[in-house]
């Protein structure tokens, strides 16, 4: 009977070990999602699953401007056994302002107008993008005042120009980590962030 008891204990241990390894393997797959709503998570390997994070508090690290840094912190959390997730969002940047001459009906006319501008020392080129295609670019400016000055310069030369606002966005990256309230887990969490050359911002948020 003893050998039967030892056999059962060995089988239970083996099943528990394989189950733990499967769980760790699944946890190491990076996930990306939007922080607004948190309705679903996009897996790096493809496919989507519902966000079923348990209720409670999590740590949110960021914003981080470099994706590689977010990925590094994410992997460090996984390596010490924390559930983690990379979150990406986009924020608006100050727009750019494109001063252009046009629209022009045909490419030959655009080319003729370009040669006219260049003969007068006006820095310009033919725009190839949709919406402004065939128009003549007279410069892209970071602020509206510079763009308006260019329009006045061109008007003084006898050319009526238009302004096109270029929308700009930048990505921000966050890492969310599910850390228990245990003292040792908090110490482990601090050690992960302490490995960074410059400690990123962190805050506690609701996991869902």
N, C-alpha and C positions, 0 to 999 in steps of 0.2 A: 504493500500500500504506500510505503514511503516513496518508492520510485514514481508512482502515479501522481502523488502530491507535488514532487519536484518537477515532473513533466508539465503539470498544469501551471505552476508558478513560472516556469521558463516560457511557456507559450504566452501567458499574460504579459510578461516583461517584453517579449519580442513584438507583440502587437502594439503595445504602448510606445515602444521606440520608433517603429515604422510610422505610426500616426503622428508623432512629434516631428519627425523628419519631413513628412509631407506638409505639415502645417508651416514649418520654417521655409520650405521651398516656395510655397504659395505666398508667404508674407514678403519675400524678397522681390517680388515683381513690382516695379515702380508704377505708381498711379498718378495721373494728372486729372485735375478737375477745376471747374470754375468756383471761386469762393462765394458767388452770389447764388443762393438757393441750395447748392450742394445736392442737386437732385440725382446726379449720376456721376460716375467716375470713368474716365477714359483710360484703358490699360495701354501701356507702351507697346505691348505685343499685339494690340488690336482688340476690338470688341468693347462692350460696355457692360457694367454691372451697376445695380442700384447701390447707393451709399447707405450702408447699414451700420455705421459707426454707433457704438452704444452711447446712450445718454450719459452726460457727465462733462467734466472739464478736460480740455486738451491744451497743450502748449502750441502757440503759433509763432514761428520764427520768421522774421522778415520785416519789411520787404527786402528782397535780394535782387540786384540788377543783373547778375550773371547766373545763367542757368546751370553752369558747371558747378558753381559753389553750392547751389540748392541741391543738386544731385549728390554731391559729396556728403553734405550733412545728412541727407536722407539715408544714404547707405550706411553711415556711421550709426544712425539710430537703429537700423535693422540689425546691424552686427552685434549690438548689445541687447537685442531682444525686444525693442519697442515697435509697436505698430506705427507706421509713418506714411505720409502722403505728401506729394509735391502738388502745389496749387499754383495756377497761372491766371493772372488777370491782365487787362490792358487799361491804360489810362491815357487820356488825351494830353498831348503836348501842345505848346504854342504853335500855331500853324505857320506855314511859309506863304509867301506872296509872290506870284508869278506875273510879271508884267509882259504883255505880249501885244503884237500887232496882228489883227485879223478879225474874223476868218477870211481866208483867201480861197477863191473858187477852185483853182487848179494848181498842180505842182509846178508847171512852167511859170505861172504868175508868182508863186511863192519864191521860186529860184530867182526870178527877175527882181523881186522886192528885196531879197537877201543881198544880192549884188549891189543894189542901190544903197542899202544901209552900210554895208562893208566899205563901199567906196567913200563914204562920209566918216569912216572911222568908228562906226557904231558896232559894238560887240553884239553879235546876234547869231542865231541859227534857226533852222526849220524844225518845228516841233513834230514829232512822229506819234505821240500818244493820242488815244481816242479822246474825242471831245475838243481838243485843241489842234488836231492834226492839220498840218498845212499852214498854221499860223507861224509867226516869227517871234521867237523868244528874245526878250531884251533884258533878261535877268531874273533870278530868283532871290528874294530877300527875306531875311529873318524877321524883320519888323515892318509894320505898315507904313511908318514914316519914310523909310528908305524907298519903299515901293512907290509912294506918292511923289517923292522927289524925282524919281526916274520918269514918272508920267509927265511931270511938269517940264522936265528937260526935253522929252520927246515932243511935247506940245509946242514948245518954243522953236523946235526944228520943223514944225509943220505937220506932225503926225499925231493923230488921235489914237491912244492905246487903251487897252482894257487890263483888268486885274483879275487873277484867278487865285482863289484861296486853296492852299494845299493842306489837307488835314494830315496830322501826324499823330501817331500813337507809339507808346513804348510798353514793353512787357515787364511785369514784375513777377517775381517768384517767391513763394512762401513754402515753408515746410511745417506740416502739422504733425505733432507727435502725441500719442496717447500714453501718458505717464501716470502711474498710480500715485496715491498720496503717501506711499511708504517712503521713509527717510532714505533708505538705500537706493530706491529708484530715482528720487530727486537728486541724490548725489551723483548717480550715474548720468543723469540728464545734464547736470552742470558740467561734468567732465567732458562730455561730447562737445558742448559748446566752447569749453575752455581750450579745446584743441585748435580752435580757429585763431588766426593771427589777430583779427579784430572781432571781438564778440558781437554777433548780430543782435538786433533788437528782438525781444521776446515778450509775449503776453499770453494770458490765459483766456481761452474762449470756450464756448459750448461746443462740444464735439460735433453736434449736428447742426 
